[in-house]
Amino acid sequence: MPGDDKGSPPRSHGILTPLQRSVLGRSELKDLVDLYFIFKAGTDPLSLFKDAQRKDGGLTPATLAYSFSQIRISGPLEGMISDVSVEELTSFRDHFVDELTREAFPDEK
């Protein structure tokens, strides 16, 4: 999603911090689905996280990784405007948790 004018961030940047706070507070599938489609639209997950972290210094990659890892995905996913499979969403969650974990603990392998 391009920004409204040259050099502006994608509009999805403003939504990530509230969604991350939602995930931290309740770890619900709908929040993961929202993030999945934001990222599928071409926004890099870690760049969004870093932008959100600048706005909320208490937001850590380790805490967010744990919260995302607690979201349970079971199928079928009903009521979706666009199709996403359980496997796609699980892969997205696991990949994002891995990226956040590497960000939180860069010296560990």
C-alpha positions, 0 to 999 in steps of 0.5 A: 500500500503506497502512502498518500504522497511521495515519501510518506509511509504506507497507511498500514503503519498507523494501525500496527501499534493498536493491533500489536497492543490488541495481540499483547492484551488478548492474543486473538486470531482476528488480530493475526489475520489483520496483520497477515493481510497488511503484510501480504499487501507488501509491508515488511513486518519488521519495519512496521514493528520497529516503527511501532516500537519507536512510538511505544518504547515498552513494546519489545520483540520478545514480548510480541513474539510470545504473544503471537506464538500463543495465538491458536489457529484452527480451521476452517477460517470462516467469514473471511473477505479474502481466502487464507488457509490455516497453513498459510496463516500458521506459516505467517505466524511462525515466520513472524515469531521467528523474525521477532525472536531473532530481533530480540536475541540477535546473538543466539542461533 
